[in-house]
Amino acid sequence: MRELKELDAWLTSRDSVHEVLAPSTLPDPTFMMDGREMVSFSTNNYLALATSPRMKARAHSALELYGIGNCESRLLGGNLEIYNQLEDRLAGIKRKESALLFATGYLANLGVLPALVKSGQLARAFGYSPSTNWKHAFFTDEFNHLSIREGIRASRAPSFAYRHVDMNDLEQKLLASTAAVKIIVSDGVFSQHGDIVPLPDMMVLAERHDAVVYIDDAHGTGVMGMTGAGTSEHFGIESPRLILMGTLSKAYGCIGGFVATEAYVARILRAGCSAYGFTSTLPPDQAAAVLEAIDMVQDEPERRRRLWENQRHFVLRMQEAGFPLLATQTPIVPLFVGDEGESTRIAAALRAVGFHVDAIIFPAIGPGQSRLRFIMNAHHTHEQIDRLVEEVKRVMPAS
Ligand SMILES: Cc1ncc(COP(=O)(O)O)c(C=O)c1O
């Protein structure tokens, strides 16, 4: 206990620990806090679906039909028909044969990555005798999401971090490996960096080195590609080597995670992934709302058009103002600051004039690499964006 109290005292004494907001309404992207209207440039509710009347109506009717929670895991009595329907839709969007649902995206990474390694070991306990003693290894972008890093660690397989989006470094690491099963893991859109995995080049390496590619498309799903199917659609890539993970908690405006794969991989995961089979999944009204969100991404394409139009407007205005943006390819647009204290000061100054922008600081990013992360939204107005840029100019004078 003394150790925990000492740690708490140290944490609370750090001036770079940033304040977590507690809004009283959901950002879509405007929200209320302390009786005042604010504009969020931080929410992952990219398409403003979370508060849409259509989704609320669908969730309401599912709530009436099913009740509040699903009090069983999928492998027992909790396998509602609506989960199967949702998995079929998600597999279809990702152009894969099958999909599995999880309670959150975090849990999907935490469960699936170790299960890819450990399912064979588990099956041995039931008499399976593998033809070879397969050795696995992970090859992971140094800036992958924390849930990926934790999932890989839980697998206990060797892992090799390659430099961010550096395919030459990845190839060196693949060449040096003697593992029989090589699994390359990357974010599709990098959540703190706003850039995109170089998937075409990665697939060439995967073919050359007979590797599996696992893409966490939390920020690509619903946003990237002609129909919002994600990063693989953005690049026009389909391959049996690809395992596509996504969340339902960002562009789709709900909660939950999924992986979409070949049918045989899905069968192995249903049998061997405890984060799928030994915990409850998302509540049924959420599954119904996600089905509505998938329809809306398809039949309300103007939402994505407005998102991208706002992204271009913001990037242009920031570039005109001379700000060196770190990435401009996606709705996540980071601005480098460096010093943690300075980032939190700027975020607080923006908050004081009604804008929520996240200061991304260590340990979410390396020490001295802090940044302001602007996330664009389909429902931002040009007036809000222009006002934000003026405020950034005021609180962050050119160095
Ligand atoms: C890249 C990435 N992967 C996974 C997750 C976890 O998703 P969820 O919020 O659904 O647990 C996040 C969430 O921030 C993310 O940014």
The ligand as an SDF file (V2000), in Angstrom:
LIG
                    3D

 16 16  0  0  0  0  0  0  0  0999 V2000
   -5.2410    1.8490  -33.0100 C   0  0  0  0  0  0  0  0  0  0  0  0
   -6.1930    1.4620  -31.9230 C   0  0  0  0  0  0  0  0  0  0  0  0
   -6.4130    0.1540  -31.6810 N   0  0  0  0  0  0  0  0  0  0  0  0
   -7.2700   -0.2550  -30.7340 C   0  0  0  0  0  0  0  0  0  0  0  0
   -7.9570    0.6460  -29.9550 C   0  0  0  0  0  0  0  0  0  0  0  0
   -8.8930    0.1480  -28.8930 C   0  0  0  0  0  0  0  0  0  0  0  0
  -10.2140    0.2620  -29.3400 O   0  0  0  0  0  0  0  0  0  0  0  0
  -11.4520    0.2820  -28.3360 P   0  0  0  0  0  0  0  0  0  0  0  0
  -11.6170    1.6880  -27.8790 O   0  0  0  0  0  0  0  0  0  0  0  0
  -12.5950   -0.2230  -29.1630 O   0  0  0  0  0  0  0  0  0  0  0  0
  -11.1280   -0.6210  -27.2080 O   0  0  0  0  0  0  0  0  0  0  0  0
   -7.7670    2.0140  -30.1610 C   0  0  0  0  0  0  0  0  0  0  0  0
   -8.4980    2.9960  -29.3280 C   0  0  0  0  0  0  0  0  0  0  0  0
   -8.0950    4.0620  -29.0440 O   0  0  0  0  0  0  0  0  0  0  0  0
   -6.8710    2.4290  -31.1650 C   0  0  0  0  0  0  0  0  0  0  0  0
   -6.6370    3.7340  -31.3960 O   0  0  0  0  0  0  0  0  0  0  0  0
  1  2  1  0
  2  3  1  0
  2 15  2  0
  3  4  2  0
  4  5  1  0
  5  6  1  0
  5 12  2  0
  6  7  1  0
  7  8  1  0
  8  9  2  0
  8 10  1  0
  8 11  1  0
 12 13  1  0
 12 15  1  0
 13 14  2  0
 15 16  1  0
M  END
$$$$
